[in-house]
């Protein structure tokens, strides 16, 4: 097996760490998508005038 194996306590700590850090990345992606759509809407309104 691997050189560095985690016991059940270590696995729990790793999973908690990843649960805390994953949502921040998704929030950034959602925020960027939101900003992008707003920009495209403004851009489309300007070109229609």
Backbone torsions as a table, in degrees:
resi	resn	phi	psi	omega
1	UNK	NA	-162.8	-176.2
2	UNK	-81.7	159.7	179.9
3	UNK	-70.0	-40.1	-178.4
4	UNK	-109.2	99.6	178.7
5	UNK	-110.0	140.5	-179.2
6	UNK	-96.8	143.2	172.0
7	UNK	-82.0	-179.6	-175.7
8	UNK	-62.3	-34.4	179.3
9	UNK	-66.0	-42.6	178.7
10	UNK	-66.4	-38.9	178.4
11	UNK	-63.5	-38.9	178.3
12	UNK	-63.6	-42.5	-179.6
13	UNK	-63.1	-42.0	-179.7
14	UNK	-65.4	-43.2	-179.3
15	UNK	-66.0	-37.5	176.9
16	UNK	-63.6	-42.9	179.8
17	UNK	-59.4	-45.3	-178.4
18	UNK	-70.1	-34.4	177.7
19	UNK	-63.3	-36.7	179.9
20	UNK	-70.7	-36.9	-172.0
21	UNK	-90.2	-23.3	-177.8
22	UNK	-66.4	-45.8	-177.8
23	UNK	-58.8	-31.8	179.7
24	UNK	-61.8	-40.7	179.7
25	UNK	-65.7	-42.1	179.4
26	UNK	-66.6	-36.8	178.3
27	UNK	-62.5	-40.2	179.0
28	UNK	-63.2	-42.3	179.8
29	UNK	-64.7	-42.4	178.8
30	UNK	-64.5	-41.0	-179.6
31	UNK	-64.4	-43.0	178.7
32	UNK	-63.5	-40.0	178.3
33	UNK	-64.2	-39.7	179.2
34	UNK	-63.9	-45.8	179.3
35	UNK	-62.7	-40.1	-179.1
36	UNK	-63.6	-43.8	-179.2
37	UNK	-66.7	-39.2	177.8
38	UNK	-62.8	-41.8	179.1
39	UNK	-62.4	-43.9	-179.7
40	UNK	-65.1	-36.7	177.1
41	UNK	-64.0	-45.8	179.0
42	UNK	-62.3	-41.2	-179.5
43	UNK	-63.3	-40.6	-179.4
44	UNK	-68.2	-38.8	178.6
45	UNK	-63.8	-38.0	180.0
46	UNK	-67.7	-37.4	-178.7
47	UNK	-74.1	-25.1	178.4
48	UNK	-72.1	-27.1	-177.0
49	UNK	-71.9	NA	NA
